[in-house]
Amino acid sequence: MADDTRKTGKTDRDRINISQDYELDDWARKFGVSREELRKAVETVGPMADDVRRHLGK
């Protein structure tokens, strides 16, 4: 099912959905990494933003 960009909330803000290009771009920019680095981090530690942040050392 496609991500509904009109519905946002805490759960949505805490997870990184690498299947959505706009999310991949936003999070990569936020963490200061490439899209590929972000994708690998999510594949390694999962989609939770705090886990990815720690993994990336940000």
C-alpha positions as a LaTeX table, in Angstrom:
\begin{tabular}{lrrr}
\hline
Residue & $x$ (\AA) & $y$ (\AA) & $z$ (\AA) \\
\hline
Met1 & 0.00 & 0.00 & 0.00 \\
Ala2 & 1.32 & 3.44 & $-0.87$ \\
Asp3 & 2.33 & 5.86 & 1.84 \\
Asp4 & $-0.39$ & 8.46 & 2.46 \\
Thr5 & 1.52 & 11.75 & 2.75 \\
Arg6 & $-1.54$ & 13.43 & 4.26 \\
Lys7 & $-1.36$ & 11.19 & 7.32 \\
Thr8 & 1.63 & 11.96 & 9.47 \\
Gly9 & 2.23 & 11.44 & 13.11 \\
Lys10 & 4.78 & 10.23 & 15.60 \\
Thr11 & 4.94 & 6.71 & 14.18 \\
Asp12 & 5.54 & 8.03 & 10.69 \\
Arg13 & 8.23 & 10.47 & 11.85 \\
Asp14 & 10.12 & 7.78 & 13.75 \\
Arg15 & 10.52 & 5.40 & 10.80 \\
Ile16 & 12.49 & 5.69 & 7.58 \\
Asn17 & 10.73 & 4.19 & 4.58 \\
Ile18 & 13.44 & 3.55 & 1.99 \\
Ser19 & 10.79 & 2.56 & $-0.55$ \\
Gln20 & 9.62 & 6.19 & $-0.78$ \\
Asp21 & 12.02 & 8.41 & $-2.74$ \\
Tyr22 & 10.95 & 11.60 & $-0.96$ \\
Glu23 & 11.62 & 10.02 & 2.45 \\
Leu24 & 14.97 & 8.67 & 1.34 \\
Asp25 & 15.95 & 12.15 & 0.11 \\
Asp26 & 14.70 & 13.93 & 3.25 \\
Trp27 & 16.40 & 11.58 & 5.70 \\
Ala28 & 19.64 & 11.44 & 3.71 \\
Arg29 & 19.76 & 15.25 & 3.72 \\
Lys30 & 18.93 & 15.35 & 7.45 \\
Phe31 & 21.76 & 12.93 & 8.32 \\
Gly32 & 24.19 & 14.39 & 5.77 \\
Val33 & 24.74 & 11.09 & 3.96 \\
Ser34 & 24.08 & 9.75 & 0.48 \\
Arg35 & 20.89 & 7.88 & $-0.35$ \\
Glu36 & 22.92 & 4.67 & $-0.68$ \\
Glu37 & 24.58 & 5.13 & 2.75 \\
Leu38 & 21.15 & 5.67 & 4.28 \\
Arg39 & 19.69 & 2.63 & 2.50 \\
Lys40 & 22.55 & 0.44 & 3.79 \\
Ala41 & 22.14 & 1.78 & 7.34 \\
Val42 & 18.40 & 1.01 & 7.32 \\
Glu43 & 19.07 & $-2.47$ & 5.96 \\
Thr44 & 21.62 & $-3.01$ & 8.76 \\
Val45 & 19.80 & $-1.61$ & 11.82 \\
Gly46 & 16.18 & $-1.34$ & 10.70 \\
Pro47 & 13.87 & 1.59 & 9.91 \\
Met48 & 13.81 & 3.38 & 13.26 \\
Ala49 & 15.34 & 6.85 & 12.85 \\
Asp50 & 17.08 & 6.83 & 16.26 \\
Asp51 & 18.78 & 3.50 & 15.49 \\
Val52 & 19.91 & 4.76 & 12.08 \\
Arg53 & 21.19 & 8.01 & 13.64 \\
Arg54 & 23.27 & 6.07 & 16.18 \\
His55 & 24.58 & 3.73 & 13.50 \\
Leu56 & 25.65 & 6.67 & 11.34 \\
Gly57 & 27.22 & 8.41 & 14.34 \\
Lys58 & 25.02 & 11.51 & 13.94 \\
\hline
\end{tabular}
